[in-house]
Amino acid sequence: MLVLGVIAAVLVLALGLAALAHAQAARGAAQAGADLAALAAATAARDGSDPCGRAREVAARNAVAVTACAEQGGGVVRVDVASTTGVAVLGVALGRATAAARAGPATAR
């Protein structure tokens, strides 16, 4: 009986670690999408085109959706995103990964 209990505990721990790793990977992918969308938006703002439209295009190509986009002045743009696919473990949805990024000229720190 003790062996079965230890095996069950190890399996539960392994499942928890797998869920954590999956969530961390989703968060990393969302952050990469946010970073790229913010850079594209800042470039669009510099070039005089629609920064938030450009952020949405780039975000969609990186499997995230823009949830908020705002020009903060001085060529700086902040973009908030959420993953388009939720984080799930064994078919149980745990939520969506979110991230935010800000980009602009170096002089706008």
C-alpha positions as CSV (number, residue, x, y, z in Angstrom):
1,M,0.0,0.0,0.0
2,L,2.8,2.4,0.8
3,V,4.3,1.9,-2.6
4,L,1.0,2.8,-4.3
5,G,0.8,5.9,-2.2
6,V,4.3,6.9,-3.2
7,I,3.6,6.2,-6.8
8,A,0.4,8.3,-6.7
9,A,2.2,11.2,-5.0
10,V,4.9,11.1,-7.7
11,L,2.4,11.1,-10.5
12,V,0.5,14.1,-8.9
13,L,3.8,15.9,-8.5
14,A,4.8,15.2,-12.1
15,L,1.4,16.4,-13.4
16,G,1.7,19.6,-11.4
17,L,5.2,20.2,-12.8
18,A,4.0,19.5,-16.3
19,A,1.2,22.1,-15.8
20,L,3.6,24.6,-14.5
21,A,6.0,24.1,-17.4
22,H,3.1,24.4,-19.9
23,A,1.9,27.6,-18.3
24,Q,5.4,29.1,-18.3
25,A,5.9,28.2,-22.0
26,A,2.6,29.9,-22.8
27,R,3.6,33.0,-20.8
28,G,6.9,33.1,-22.7
29,A,5.2,32.9,-26.0
30,A,2.7,35.6,-25.0
31,Q,5.6,37.8,-23.9
32,A,7.4,37.3,-27.2
33,G,4.3,38.2,-29.1
34,A,3.8,41.3,-27.0
35,D,7.4,42.4,-27.5
36,L,7.2,42.0,-31.3
37,A,3.8,43.7,-31.5
38,A,5.1,46.7,-29.4
39,L,8.2,47.0,-31.6
40,A,6.1,46.9,-34.8
41,A,3.7,49.5,-33.3
42,A,6.5,51.8,-32.3
43,T,8.0,51.5,-35.8
44,A,4.6,52.2,-37.4
45,A,4.1,55.3,-35.1
46,R,7.5,56.6,-36.2
47,D,6.6,56.1,-39.8
48,G,3.3,57.9,-39.4
49,S,1.0,54.9,-39.9
50,D,-1.5,53.2,-37.5
51,P,0.5,51.7,-34.6
52,C,-2.3,49.7,-33.0
53,G,-3.4,48.2,-36.4
54,R,0.1,47.2,-37.0
55,A,0.4,45.7,-33.5
56,R,-2.8,43.6,-34.1
57,E,-1.4,42.3,-37.4
58,V,1.9,41.2,-35.8
59,A,0.2,39.8,-32.7
60,A,-2.1,37.6,-34.8
61,R,1.0,36.2,-36.6
62,N,2.4,35.3,-33.2
63,A,-0.8,33.5,-31.9
64,V,-1.7,36.3,-29.5
65,A,-4.5,38.9,-29.5
66,V,-4.1,42.5,-28.6
67,T,-6.3,43.3,-25.6
68,A,-5.1,46.9,-25.2
69,C,-2.9,49.3,-27.2
70,A,-2.1,52.9,-26.4
71,E,0.3,55.5,-27.7
72,Q,1.9,57.1,-24.7
73,G,3.5,60.1,-26.4
74,G,7.0,60.6,-27.6
75,G,6.7,57.7,-30.0
76,V,6.2,55.1,-27.2
77,V,3.5,52.5,-27.6
78,R,2.2,50.0,-24.9
79,V,0.6,46.8,-26.1
80,D,-1.2,44.2,-23.9
81,V,-1.9,40.8,-25.3
82,A,-3.5,37.5,-24.4
83,S,-2.8,34.1,-26.0
84,T,-5.4,33.0,-28.5
85,T,-5.2,29.4,-27.2
86,G,-5.8,28.8,-23.5
87,V,-3.5,26.9,-21.3
88,A,-4.9,23.4,-20.6
89,V,-3.7,20.3,-18.8
90,L,-5.4,17.0,-19.5
91,G,-8.2,18.8,-21.2
92,V,-8.9,21.2,-18.3
93,A,-8.7,24.8,-19.3
94,L,-6.5,26.8,-16.8
95,G,-6.8,30.2,-18.5
96,R,-5.0,32.4,-21.1
97,A,-1.5,33.6,-20.8
98,T,-1.2,37.4,-20.9
99,A,1.7,39.8,-21.3
100,A,2.5,43.5,-21.9
101,A,5.3,45.3,-23.6
102,R,6.3,48.9,-24.3
103,A,8.5,50.1,-27.1
104,G,9.7,53.4,-28.5
105,P,12.8,55.5,-29.2
106,A,15.7,55.2,-26.7
107,T,15.3,58.9,-26.0
108,A,11.8,58.3,-24.5
109,R,12.9,56.3,-21.5
